[in-house]
Structure formats: structure tokens, C-alpha cells
Amino acid sequence: MDKKYIERPKKFDKREYDKEYHRNHYKQVTLSLTPDLKERFDQYCSKEKISRSEFIKRAIDVLEEK
């Protein structure tokens, strides 16, 4: 039998796995901010060394505590 026509198991594709994982476990949010608010948002995240999603999570936590 000719070896080049043997069906081989598919190799693990990390890029495809990551893409599928992201598709199943995350949702995207789009928002518009005024330039000055965007600057404040970015500066706060940089100063605290947190991601934008972490900022939103913390903000929701604070608002839910009220």
C-alpha cells in the first residue's frame, strides 16, 4: 500500500484550539467613550497594572455591593 495515501491522525493545532476555546468561553463587548474618558480609563488600568476586563469586573463588583 502506498504510504502517502494513508490517513494519518490530525496533529494538535494550538492556534485552532485557542480560537475554539476563546469562541466558547468569552464574549466580546464594544463601547464608545469620549477621548477624555478613554484616556482616564487607560491611565487607570496602566497605573493599577490591570487589564480592561479586570477593571470592568472590579467596577461591577463595587456596584453590586451597594
CHARMM-style PDB file with segment names, atoms N, HN, CA, C and O in Angstrom:
ATOM      1  N   MET     1       0.842  -1.190   0.000  1.00  0.00      PROA
ATOM      2  CA  MET     1       0.000   0.000   0.000  1.00  0.00      PROA
ATOM      3  C   MET     1       0.883   1.249   0.000  1.00  0.00      PROA
ATOM      4  O   MET     1       1.919   1.285   0.664  1.00  0.00      PROA
ATOM      5  N   ASP     2       0.473   2.249  -0.736  1.00  0.00      PROA
ATOM      6  HN  ASP     2      -0.368   2.220  -1.275  1.00  0.00      PROA
ATOM      7  CA  ASP     2       1.252   3.478  -0.859  1.00  0.00      PROA
ATOM      8  C   ASP     2       1.105   4.315   0.412  1.00  0.00      PROA
ATOM      9  O   ASP     2      -0.009   4.689   0.777  1.00  0.00      PROA
ATOM     10  N   LYS     3       2.221   4.614   1.093  1.00  0.00      PROA
ATOM     11  HN  LYS     3       3.126   4.310   0.797  1.00  0.00      PROA
ATOM     12  CA  LYS     3       2.192   5.296   2.381  1.00  0.00      PROA
ATOM     13  C   LYS     3       1.673   6.734   2.302  1.00  0.00      PROA
ATOM     14  O   LYS     3       1.121   7.240   3.279  1.00  0.00      PROA
ATOM     15  N   LYS     4       1.839   7.389   1.174  1.00  0.00      PROA
ATOM     16  HN  LYS     4       2.287   6.978   0.380  1.00  0.00      PROA
ATOM     17  CA  LYS     4       1.402   8.791   1.119  1.00  0.00      PROA
ATOM     18  C   LYS     4      -0.114   8.939   1.115  1.00  0.00      PROA
ATOM     19  O   LYS     4      -0.614  10.049   1.292  1.00  0.00      PROA
ATOM     20  N   TYR     5      -0.857   7.862   0.919  1.00  0.00      PROA
ATOM     21  HN  TYR     5      -0.450   6.959   0.775  1.00  0.00      PROA
ATOM     22  CA  TYR     5      -2.311   7.928   0.934  1.00  0.00      PROA
ATOM     23  C   TYR     5      -2.919   7.372   2.208  1.00  0.00      PROA
ATOM     24  O   TYR     5      -4.141   7.275   2.326  1.00  0.00      PROA
ATOM     25  N   ILE     6      -2.080   7.010   3.154  1.00  0.00      PROA
ATOM     26  HN  ILE     6      -1.088   7.089   3.059  1.00  0.00      PROA
ATOM     27  CA  ILE     6      -2.586   6.520   4.427  1.00  0.00      PROA
ATOM     28  C   ILE     6      -3.098   7.722   5.222  1.00  0.00      PROA
ATOM     29  O   ILE     6      -2.426   8.748   5.326  1.00  0.00      PROA
ATOM     30  N   GLU     7      -4.295   7.573   5.778  1.00  0.00      PROA
ATOM     31  HN  GLU     7      -4.841   6.739   5.694  1.00  0.00      PROA
ATOM     32  CA  GLU     7      -4.860   8.655   6.572  1.00  0.00      PROA
ATOM     33  C   GLU     7      -4.156   8.690   7.920  1.00  0.00      PROA
ATOM     34  O   GLU     7      -4.164   7.711   8.666  1.00  0.00      PROA
ATOM     35  N   ARG     8      -3.556   9.812   8.216  1.00  0.00      PROA
ATOM     36  HN  ARG     8      -3.549  10.607   7.610  1.00  0.00      PROA
ATOM     37  CA  ARG     8      -2.831   9.966   9.466  1.00  0.00      PROA
ATOM     38  C   ARG     8      -3.679  10.769  10.442  1.00  0.00      PROA
ATOM     39  O   ARG     8      -4.490  11.604  10.042  1.00  0.00      PROA
ATOM     40  N   PRO     9      -3.480  10.504  11.722  1.00  0.00      PROA
ATOM     41  CA  PRO     9      -4.226  11.299  12.706  1.00  0.00      PROA
ATOM     42  C   PRO     9      -3.822  12.770  12.601  1.00  0.00      PROA
ATOM     43  O   PRO     9      -2.663  13.101  12.353  1.00  0.00      PROA
ATOM     44  N   LYS    10      -4.796  13.622  12.795  1.00  0.00      PROA
ATOM     45  HN  LYS    10      -5.738  13.353  12.997  1.00  0.00      PROA
ATOM     46  CA  LYS    10      -4.544  15.056  12.712  1.00  0.00      PROA
ATOM     47  C   LYS    10      -3.660  15.491  13.879  1.00  0.00      PROA
ATOM     48  O   LYS    10      -3.876  15.083  15.021  1.00  0.00      PROA
ATOM     49  N   LYS    11      -2.665  16.322  13.579  1.00  0.00      PROA
ATOM     50  HN  LYS    11      -2.490  16.654  12.652  1.00  0.00      PROA
ATOM     51  CA  LYS    11      -1.785  16.839  14.621  1.00  0.00      PROA
ATOM     52  C   LYS    11      -2.518  17.905  15.418  1.00  0.00      PROA
ATOM     53  O   LYS    11      -3.431  18.556  14.910  1.00  0.00      PROA
ATOM     54  N   PHE    12      -2.113  18.077  16.670  1.00  0.00      PROA
ATOM     55  HN  PHE    12      -1.371  17.548  17.083  1.00  0.00      PROA
ATOM     56  CA  PHE    12      -2.695  19.090  17.528  1.00  0.00      PROA
ATOM     57  C   PHE    12      -2.338  20.478  16.995  1.00  0.00      PROA
ATOM     58  O   PHE    12      -1.170  20.775  16.742  1.00  0.00      PROA
ATOM     59  N   ASP    13      -3.349  21.316  16.831  1.00  0.00      PROA
ATOM     60  HN  ASP    13      -4.297  21.075  17.038  1.00  0.00      PROA
ATOM     61  CA  ASP    13      -3.158  22.671  16.328  1.00  0.00      PROA
ATOM     62  C   ASP    13      -3.518  23.650  17.441  1.00  0.00      PROA
ATOM     63  O   ASP    13      -4.694  23.935  17.668  1.00  0.00      PROA
ATOM     64  N   LYS    14      -2.505  24.161  18.131  1.00  0.00      PROA
ATOM     65  HN  LYS    14      -1.550  23.930  17.947  1.00  0.00      PROA
ATOM     66  CA  LYS    14      -2.741  25.044  19.276  1.00  0.00      PROA
ATOM     67  C   LYS    14      -3.504  26.304  18.884  1.00  0.00      PROA
ATOM     68  O   LYS    14      -4.388  26.750  19.615  1.00  0.00      PROA
ATOM     69  N   ARG    15      -3.172  26.865  17.755  1.00  0.00      PROA
ATOM     70  HN  ARG    15      -2.454  26.502  17.161  1.00  0.00      PROA
ATOM     71  CA  ARG    15      -3.865  28.080  17.307  1.00  0.00      PROA
ATOM     72  C   ARG    15      -5.365  27.818  17.133  1.00  0.00      PROA
ATOM     73  O   ARG    15      -6.191  28.621  17.568  1.00  0.00      PROA
ATOM     74  N   GLU    16      -5.710  26.712  16.508  1.00  0.00      PROA
ATOM     75  HN  GLU    16      -5.039  26.059  16.155  1.00  0.00      PROA
ATOM     76  CA  GLU    16      -7.115  26.362  16.308  1.00  0.00      PROA
ATOM     77  C   GLU    16      -7.792  26.058  17.650  1.00  0.00      PROA
ATOM     78  O   GLU    16      -8.935  26.456  17.877  1.00  0.00      PROA
ATOM     79  N   TYR    17      -7.086  25.358  18.526  1.00  0.00      PROA
ATOM     80  HN  TYR    17      -6.158  25.035  18.342  1.00  0.00      PROA
ATOM     81  CA  TYR    17      -7.616  25.060  19.858  1.00  0.00      PROA
ATOM     82  C   TYR    17      -7.905  26.355  20.618  1.00  0.00      PROA
ATOM     83  O   TYR    17      -8.984  26.510  21.190  1.00  0.00      PROA
ATOM     84  N   ASP    18      -6.947  27.285  20.625  1.00  0.00      PROA
ATOM     85  HN  ASP    18      -6.070  27.159  20.160  1.00  0.00      PROA
ATOM     86  CA  ASP    18      -7.125  28.562  21.325  1.00  0.00      PROA
ATOM     87  C   ASP    18      -8.298  29.348  20.765  1.00  0.00      PROA
ATOM     88  O   ASP    18      -9.067  29.948  21.516  1.00  0.00      PROA
ATOM     89  N   LYS    19      -8.434  29.344  19.452  1.00  0.00      PROA
ATOM     90  HN  LYS    19      -7.809  28.857  18.842  1.00  0.00      PROA
ATOM     91  CA  LYS    19      -9.531  30.056  18.801  1.00  0.00      PROA
ATOM     92  C   LYS    19     -10.884  29.464  19.220  1.00  0.00      PROA
ATOM     93  O   LYS    19     -11.824  30.199  19.519  1.00  0.00      PROA
ATOM     94  N   GLU    20     -10.967  28.156  19.237  1.00  0.00      PROA
ATOM     95  HN  GLU    20     -10.203  27.559  18.994  1.00  0.00      PROA
ATOM     96  CA  GLU    20     -12.210  27.480  19.628  1.00  0.00      PROA
ATOM     97  C   GLU    20     -12.509  27.707  21.112  1.00  0.00      PROA
ATOM     98  O   GLU    20     -13.658  27.933  21.490  1.00  0.00      PROA
ATOM     99  N   TYR    21     -11.475  27.644  21.943  1.00  0.00      PROA
ATOM    100  HN  TYR    21     -10.542  27.460  21.635  1.00  0.00      PROA
ATOM    101  CA  TYR    21     -11.652  27.891  23.375  1.00  0.00      PROA
ATOM    102  C   TYR    21     -12.184  29.300  23.607  1.00  0.00      PROA
ATOM    103  O   TYR    21     -13.129  29.497  24.371  1.00  0.00      PROA
ATOM    104  N   HSD    22     -11.582  30.262  22.956  1.00  0.00      PROA
ATOM    105  HN  HSD    22     -10.814  30.102  22.335  1.00  0.00      PROA
ATOM    106  CA  HSD    22     -11.992  31.663  23.101  1.00  0.00      PROA
ATOM    107  C   HSD    22     -13.438  31.844  22.637  1.00  0.00      PROA
ATOM    108  O   HSD    22     -14.218  32.543  23.284  1.00  0.00      PROA
ATOM    109  N   ARG    23     -13.786  31.224  21.536  1.00  0.00      PROA
ATOM    110  HN  ARG    23     -13.152  30.656  21.011  1.00  0.00      PROA
ATOM    111  CA  ARG    23     -15.137  31.317  20.995  1.00  0.00      PROA
ATOM    112  C   ARG    23     -16.168  30.764  21.983  1.00  0.00      PROA
ATOM    113  O   ARG    23     -17.279  31.284  22.080  1.00  0.00      PROA
ATOM    114  N   ASN    24     -15.801  29.721  22.707  1.00  0.00      PROA
ATOM    115  HN  ASN    24     -14.898  29.299  22.628  1.00  0.00      PROA
ATOM    116  CA  ASN    24     -16.745  29.074  23.626  1.00  0.00      PROA
ATOM    117  C   ASN    24     -16.763  29.651  25.030  1.00  0.00      PROA
ATOM    118  O   ASN    24     -17.732  29.438  25.759  1.00  0.00      PROA
ATOM    119  N   HSD    25     -15.730  30.369  25.432  1.00  0.00      PROA
ATOM    120  HN  HSD    25     -14.943  30.542  24.840  1.00  0.00      PROA
ATOM    121  CA  HSD    25     -15.630  30.822  26.815  1.00  0.00      PROA
ATOM    122  C   HSD    25     -15.624  32.333  27.008  1.00  0.00      PROA
ATOM    123  O   HSD    25     -15.633  32.800  28.147  1.00  0.00      PROA
ATOM    124  N   TYR    26     -15.609  33.098  25.941  1.00  0.00      PROA
ATOM    125  HN  TYR    26     -15.601  32.718  25.016  1.00  0.00      PROA
ATOM    126  CA  TYR    26     -15.574  34.556  26.058  1.00  0.00      PROA
ATOM    127  C   TYR    26     -16.590  35.189  25.117  1.00  0.00      PROA
ATOM    128  O   TYR    26     -16.933  34.629  24.076  1.00  0.00      PROA
ATOM    129  N   LYS    27     -17.055  36.350  25.500  1.00  0.00      PROA
ATOM    130  HN  LYS    27     -16.777  36.805  26.346  1.00  0.00      PROA
ATOM    131  CA  LYS    27     -17.929  37.161  24.655  1.00  0.00      PROA
ATOM    132  C   LYS    27     -17.303  38.541  24.541  1.00  0.00      PROA
ATOM    133  O   LYS    27     -16.665  39.024  25.476  1.00  0.00      PROA
ATOM    134  N   GLN    28     -17.491  39.166  23.395  1.00  0.00      PROA
ATOM    135  HN  GLN    28     -18.010  38.774  22.636  1.00  0.00      PROA
ATOM    136  CA  GLN    28     -16.873  40.465  23.149  1.00  0.00      PROA
ATOM    137  C   GLN    28     -17.870  41.580  23.411  1.00  0.00      PROA
ATOM    138  O   GLN    28     -19.062  41.446  23.134  1.00  0.00      PROA
ATOM    139  N   VAL    29     -17.365  42.681  23.949  1.00  0.00      PROA
ATOM    140  HN  VAL    29     -16.396  42.790  24.174  1.00  0.00      PROA
ATOM    141  CA  VAL    29     -18.168  43.867  24.220  1.00  0.00      PROA
ATOM    142  C   VAL    29     -17.505  45.047  23.515  1.00  0.00      PROA
ATOM    143  O   VAL    29     -16.289  45.224  23.597  1.00  0.00      PROA
ATOM    144  N   THR    30     -18.296  45.836  22.834  1.00  0.00      PROA
ATOM    145  HN  THR    30     -19.283  45.692  22.767  1.00  0.00      PROA
ATOM    146  CA  THR    30     -17.787  47.025  22.163  1.00  0.00      PROA
ATOM    147  C   THR    30     -18.459  48.248  22.782  1.00  0.00      PROA
ATOM    148  O   THR    30     -19.669  48.248  23.007  1.00  0.00      PROA
ATOM    149  N   LEU    31     -17.677  49.283  23.055  1.00  0.00      PROA
ATOM    150  HN  LEU    31     -16.694  49.282  22.872  1.00  0.00      PROA
ATOM    151  CA  LEU    31     -18.259  50.501  23.593  1.00  0.00      PROA
ATOM    152  C   LEU    31     -17.537  51.713  23.032  1.00  0.00      PROA
ATOM    153  O   LEU    31     -16.406  51.621  22.553  1.00  0.00      PROA
ATOM    154  N   SER    32     -18.206  52.833  23.100  1.00  0.00      PROA
ATOM    155  HN  SER    32     -19.124  52.907  23.489  1.00  0.00      PROA
ATOM    156  CA  SER    32     -17.630  54.092  22.637  1.00  0.00      PROA
ATOM    157  C   SER    32     -17.483  55.028  23.829  1.00  0.00      PROA
ATOM    158  O   SER    32     -18.398  55.177  24.638  1.00  0.00      PROA
ATOM    159  N   LEU    33     -16.322  55.650  23.920  1.00  0.00      PROA
ATOM    160  HN  LEU    33     -15.579  55.529  23.262  1.00  0.00      PROA
ATOM    161  CA  LEU    33     -16.036  56.584  25.006  1.00  0.00      PROA
ATOM    162  C   LEU    33     -15.554  57.897  24.416  1.00  0.00      PROA
ATOM    163  O   LEU    33     -14.998  57.940  23.318  1.00  0.00      PROA
ATOM    164  N   THR    34     -15.779  58.956  25.162  1.00  0.00      PROA
ATOM    165  HN  THR    34     -16.231  58.921  26.053  1.00  0.00      PROA
ATOM    166  CA  THR    34     -15.211  60.232  24.742  1.00  0.00      PROA
ATOM    167  C   THR    34     -13.701  60.129  24.904  1.00  0.00      PROA
ATOM    168  O   THR    34     -13.221  59.328  25.707  1.00  0.00      PROA
ATOM    169  N   PRO    35     -12.951  60.919  24.162  1.00  0.00      PROA
ATOM    170  CA  PRO    35     -11.486  60.833  24.259  1.00  0.00      PROA
ATOM    171  C   PRO    35     -10.944  61.024  25.677  1.00  0.00      PROA
ATOM    172  O   PRO    35     -10.020  60.325  26.092  1.00  0.00      PROA
ATOM    173  N   ASP    36     -11.526  61.979  26.422  1.00  0.00      PROA
ATOM    174  HN  ASP    36     -12.277  62.547  26.085  1.00  0.00      PROA
ATOM    175  CA  ASP    36     -11.013  62.201  27.776  1.00  0.00      PROA
ATOM    176  C   ASP    36     -11.339  61.032  28.708  1.00  0.00      PROA
ATOM    177  O   ASP    36     -10.523  60.696  29.566  1.00  0.00      PROA
ATOM    178  N   LEU    37     -12.498  60.412  28.563  1.00  0.00      PROA
ATOM    179  HN  LEU    37     -13.161  60.686  27.866  1.00  0.00      PROA
ATOM    180  CA  LEU    37     -12.846  59.258  29.383  1.00  0.00      PROA
ATOM    181  C   LEU    37     -11.984  58.049  29.017  1.00  0.00      PROA
ATOM    182  O   LEU    37     -11.577  57.284  29.892  1.00  0.00      PROA
ATOM    183  N   LYS    38     -11.711  57.883  27.739  1.00  0.00      PROA
ATOM    184  HN  LYS    38     -12.041  58.505  27.028  1.00  0.00      PROA
ATOM    185  CA  LYS    38     -10.839  56.788  27.292  1.00  0.00      PROA
ATOM    186  C   LYS    38      -9.444  56.960  27.876  1.00  0.00      PROA
ATOM    187  O   LYS    38      -8.822  55.989  28.306  1.00  0.00      PROA
ATOM    188  N   GLU    39      -8.960  58.178  27.891  1.00  0.00      PROA
ATOM    189  HN  GLU    39      -9.465  58.967  27.542  1.00  0.00      PROA
ATOM    190  CA  GLU    39      -7.635  58.457  28.454  1.00  0.00      PROA
ATOM    191  C   GLU    39      -7.600  58.141  29.944  1.00  0.00      PROA
ATOM    192  O   GLU    39      -6.640  57.544  30.431  1.00  0.00      PROA
ATOM    193  N   ARG    40      -8.634  58.534  30.663  1.00  0.00      PROA
ATOM    194  HN  ARG    40      -9.414  59.019  30.268  1.00  0.00      PROA
ATOM    195  CA  ARG    40      -8.710  58.225  32.102  1.00  0.00      PROA
ATOM    196  C   ARG    40      -8.754  56.713  32.323  1.00  0.00      PROA
ATOM    197  O   ARG    40      -8.085  56.188  33.212  1.00  0.00      PROA
ATOM    198  N   PHE    41      -9.539  56.027  31.514  1.00  0.00      PROA
ATOM    199  HN  PHE    41     -10.083  56.454  30.791  1.00  0.00      PROA
ATOM    200  CA  PHE    41      -9.679  54.572  31.587  1.00  0.00      PROA
ATOM    201  C   PHE    41      -8.325  53.891  31.378  1.00  0.00      PROA
ATOM    202  O   PHE    41      -7.925  53.030  32.161  1.00  0.00      PROA
ATOM    203  N   ASP    42      -7.624  54.289  30.310  1.00  0.00      PROA
ATOM    204  HN  ASP    42      -7.948  54.989  29.673  1.00  0.00      PROA
ATOM    205  CA  ASP    42      -6.313  53.712  30.012  1.00  0.00      PROA
ATOM    206  C   ASP    42      -5.281  54.031  31.101  1.00  0.00      PROA
ATOM    207  O   ASP    42      -4.497  53.167  31.494  1.00  0.00      PROA
ATOM    208  N   GLN    43      -5.289  55.268  31.578  1.00  0.00      PROA
ATOM    209  HN  GLN    43      -5.926  55.970  31.258  1.00  0.00      PROA
ATOM    210  CA  GLN    43      -4.340  55.654  32.623  1.00  0.00      PROA
ATOM    211  C   GLN    43      -4.571  54.872  33.912  1.00  0.00      PROA
ATOM    212  O   GLN    43      -3.620  54.440  34.564  1.00  0.00      PROA
ATOM    213  N   TYR    44      -5.829  54.696  34.273  1.00  0.00      PROA
ATOM    214  HN  TYR    44      -6.602  55.046  33.743  1.00  0.00      PROA
ATOM    215  CA  TYR    44      -6.135  53.950  35.493  1.00  0.00      PROA
ATOM    216  C   TYR    44      -5.658  52.505  35.366  1.00  0.00      PROA
ATOM    217  O   TYR    44      -5.033  51.970  36.282  1.00  0.00      PROA
ATOM    218  N   CYS    45      -5.950  51.883  34.242  1.00  0.00      PROA
ATOM    219  HN  CYS    45      -6.458  52.317  33.498  1.00  0.00      PROA
ATOM    220  CA  CYS    45      -5.540  50.493  34.025  1.00  0.00      PROA
ATOM    221  C   CYS    45      -4.013  50.365  34.047  1.00  0.00      PROA
ATOM    222  O   CYS    45      -3.473  49.410  34.606  1.00  0.00      PROA
ATOM    223  N   SER    46      -3.333  51.320  33.443  1.00  0.00      PROA
ATOM    224  HN  SER    46      -3.772  52.095  32.989  1.00  0.00      PROA
ATOM    225  CA  SER    46      -1.865  51.292  33.441  1.00  0.00      PROA
ATOM    226  C   SER    46      -1.308  51.483  34.847  1.00  0.00      PROA
ATOM    227  O   SER    46      -0.405  50.762  35.272  1.00  0.00      PROA
ATOM    228  N   LYS    47      -1.855  52.458  35.560  1.00  0.00      PROA
ATOM    229  HN  LYS    47      -2.589  53.043  35.215  1.00  0.00      PROA
ATOM    230  CA  LYS    47      -1.375  52.758  36.907  1.00  0.00      PROA
ATOM    231  C   LYS    47      -1.566  51.557  37.835  1.00  0.00      PROA
ATOM    232  O   LYS    47      -0.677  51.234  38.623  1.00  0.00      PROA
ATOM    233  N   GLU    48      -2.718  50.899  37.745  1.00  0.00      PROA
ATOM    234  HN  GLU    48      -3.440  51.161  37.106  1.00  0.00      PROA
ATOM    235  CA  GLU    48      -3.020  49.750  38.609  1.00  0.00      PROA
ATOM    236  C   GLU    48      -2.458  48.439  38.060  1.00  0.00      PROA
ATOM    237  O   GLU    48      -2.493  47.408  38.732  1.00  0.00      PROA
ATOM    238  N   LYS    49      -1.938  48.491  36.826  1.00  0.00      PROA
ATOM    239  HN  LYS    49      -1.909  49.328  36.280  1.00  0.00      PROA
ATOM    240  CA  LYS    49      -1.397  47.301  36.155  1.00  0.00      PROA
ATOM    241  C   LYS    49      -2.451  46.193  36.054  1.00  0.00      PROA
ATOM    242  O   LYS    49      -2.205  45.037  36.398  1.00  0.00      PROA
ATOM    243  N   ILE    50      -3.635  46.590  35.569  1.00  0.00      PROA
ATOM    244  HN  ILE    50      -3.835  47.530  35.289  1.00  0.00      PROA
ATOM    245  CA  ILE    50      -4.718  45.629  35.375  1.00  0.00      PROA
ATOM    246  C   ILE    50      -5.202  45.712  33.928  1.00  0.00      PROA
ATOM    247  O   ILE    50      -4.979  46.706  33.238  1.00  0.00      PROA
ATOM    248  N   SER    51      -5.861  44.658  33.493  1.00  0.00      PROA
ATOM    249  HN  SER    51      -6.043  43.850  34.054  1.00  0.00      PROA
ATOM    250  CA  SER    51      -6.438  44.653  32.154  1.00  0.00      PROA
ATOM    251  C   SER    51      -7.758  45.429  32.155  1.00  0.00      PROA
ATOM    252  O   SER    51      -8.316  45.729  33.211  1.00  0.00      PROA
ATOM    253  N   ARG    52      -8.231  45.738  30.987  1.00  0.00      PROA
ATOM    254  HN  ARG    52      -7.778  45.494  30.130  1.00  0.00      PROA
ATOM    255  CA  ARG    52      -9.511  46.436  30.876  1.00  0.00      PROA
ATOM    256  C   ARG    52     -10.647  45.556  31.386  1.00  0.00      PROA
ATOM    257  O   ARG    52     -11.578  46.049  32.023  1.00  0.00      PROA
ATOM    258  N   SER    53     -10.575  44.266  31.110  1.00  0.00      PROA
ATOM    259  HN  SER    53      -9.819  43.865  30.592  1.00  0.00      PROA
ATOM    260  CA  SER    53     -11.631  43.368  31.591  1.00  0.00      PROA
ATOM    261  C   SER    53     -11.598  43.267  33.119  1.00  0.00      PROA
ATOM    262  O   SER    53     -12.648  43.153  33.752  1.00  0.00      PROA
ATOM    263  N   GLU    54     -10.410  43.306  33.711  1.00  0.00      PROA
ATOM    264  HN  GLU    54      -9.558  43.398  33.197  1.00  0.00      PROA
ATOM    265  CA  GLU    54     -10.311  43.299  35.173  1.00  0.00      PROA
ATOM    266  C   GLU    54     -10.909  44.573  35.755  1.00  0.00      PROA
ATOM    267  O   GLU    54     -11.557  44.527  36.800  1.00  0.00      PROA
ATOM    268  N   PHE    55     -10.701  45.709  35.093  1.00  0.00      PROA
ATOM    269  HN  PHE    55     -10.175  45.746  34.243  1.00  0.00      PROA
ATOM    270  CA  PHE    55     -11.299  46.967  35.536  1.00  0.00      PROA
ATOM    271  C   PHE    55     -12.823  46.849  35.563  1.00  0.00      PROA
ATOM    272  O   PHE    55     -13.465  47.230  36.542  1.00  0.00      PROA
ATOM    273  N   ILE    56     -13.391  46.323  34.490  1.00  0.00      PROA
ATOM    274  HN  ILE    56     -12.870  46.013  33.695  1.00  0.00      PROA
ATOM    275  CA  ILE    56     -14.848  46.188  34.402  1.00  0.00      PROA
ATOM    276  C   ILE    56     -15.362  45.224  35.461  1.00  0.00      PROA
ATOM    277  O   ILE    56     -16.394  45.479  36.081  1.00  0.00      PROA
ATOM    278  N   LYS    57     -14.653  44.117  35.678  1.00  0.00      PROA
ATOM    279  HN  LYS    57     -13.814  43.910  35.175  1.00  0.00      PROA
ATOM    280  CA  LYS    57     -15.048  43.158  36.711  1.00  0.00      PROA
ATOM    281  C   LYS    57     -15.071  43.833  38.076  1.00  0.00      PROA
ATOM    282  O   LYS    57     -16.027  43.670  38.834  1.00  0.00      PROA
ATOM    283  N   ARG    58     -14.018  44.594  38.396  1.00  0.00      PROA
ATOM    284  HN  ARG    58     -13.242  44.726  37.780  1.00  0.00      PROA
ATOM    285  CA  ARG    58     -13.955  45.282  39.690  1.00  0.00      PROA
ATOM    286  C   ARG    58     -15.073  46.307  39.817  1.00  0.00      PROA
ATOM    287  O   ARG    58     -15.679  46.432  40.882  1.00  0.00      PROA
ATOM    288  N   ALA    59     -15.354  47.042  38.745  1.00  0.00      PROA
ATOM    289  HN  ALA    59     -14.862  46.941  37.880  1.00  0.00      PROA
ATOM    290  CA  ALA    59     -16.410  48.055  38.770  1.00  0.00      PROA
ATOM    291  C   ALA    59     -17.768  47.399  39.039  1.00  0.00      PROA
ATOM    292  O   ALA    59     -18.560  47.920  39.824  1.00  0.00      PROA
ATOM    293  N   ILE    60     -18.035  46.278  38.403  1.00  0.00      PROA
ATOM    294  HN  ILE    60     -17.392  45.855  37.765  1.00  0.00      PROA
ATOM    295  CA  ILE    60     -19.295  45.556  38.622  1.00  0.00      PROA
ATOM    296  C   ILE    60     -19.367  45.065  40.057  1.00  0.00      PROA
ATOM    297  O   ILE    60     -20.418  45.171  40.689  1.00  0.00      PROA
ATOM    298  N   ASP    61     -18.266  44.525  40.591  1.00  0.00      PROA
ATOM    299  HN  ASP    61     -17.412  44.439  40.078  1.00  0.00      PROA
ATOM    300  CA  ASP    61     -18.235  44.053  41.971  1.00  0.00      PROA
ATOM    301  C   ASP    61     -18.570  45.181  42.939  1.00  0.00      PROA
ATOM    302  O   ASP    61     -19.347  44.990  43.874  1.00  0.00      PROA
ATOM    303  N   VAL    62     -17.982  46.360  42.716  1.00  0.00      PROA
ATOM    304  HN  VAL    62     -17.351  46.516  41.956  1.00  0.00      PROA
ATOM    305  CA  VAL    62     -18.243  47.514  43.583  1.00  0.00      PROA
ATOM    306  C   VAL    62     -19.706  47.934  43.496  1.00  0.00      PROA
ATOM    307  O   VAL    62     -20.334  48.210  44.518  1.00  0.00      PROA
ATOM    308  N   LEU    63     -20.251  47.985  42.284  1.00  0.00      PROA
ATOM    309  HN  LEU    63     -19.741  47.761  41.454  1.00  0.00      PROA
ATOM    310  CA  LEU    63     -21.641  48.402  42.110  1.00  0.00      PROA
ATOM    311  C   LEU    63     -22.617  47.389  42.710  1.00  0.00      PROA
ATOM    312  O   LEU    63     -23.668  47.780  43.218  1.00  0.00      PROA
ATOM    313  N   GLU    64     -22.298  46.126  42.664  1.00  0.00      PROA
ATOM    314  HN  GLU    64     -21.444  45.808  42.252  1.00  0.00      PROA
ATOM    315  CA  GLU    64     -23.182  45.107  43.228  1.00  0.00      PROA
ATOM    316  C   GLU    64     -23.168  45.121  44.764  1.00  0.00      PROA
ATOM    317  O   GLU    64     -24.124  44.673  45.397  1.00  0.00      PROA
ATOM    318  N   GLU    65     -22.102  45.626  45.351  1.00  0.00      PROA
ATOM    319  HN  GLU    65     -21.325  45.990  44.837  1.00  0.00      PROA
ATOM    320  CA  GLU    65     -22.016  45.690  46.815  1.00  0.00      PROA
ATOM    321  C   GLU    65     -22.959  46.741  47.392  1.00  0.00      PROA
ATOM    322  O   GLU    65     -23.311  46.657  48.568  1.00  0.00      PROA
ATOM    323  N   LYS    66     -23.373  47.715  46.612  1.00  0.00      PROA
ATOM    324  HN  LYS    66     -23.087  47.783  45.656  1.00  0.00      PROA
ATOM    325  CA  LYS    66     -24.231  48.799  47.101  1.00  0.00      PROA
ATOM    326  C   LYS    66     -25.608  48.276  47.481  1.00  0.00      PROA
ATOM    327  OT1 LYS    66     -26.464  49.047  47.914  1.00  0.00      PROA
TER     328      LYS     66
END
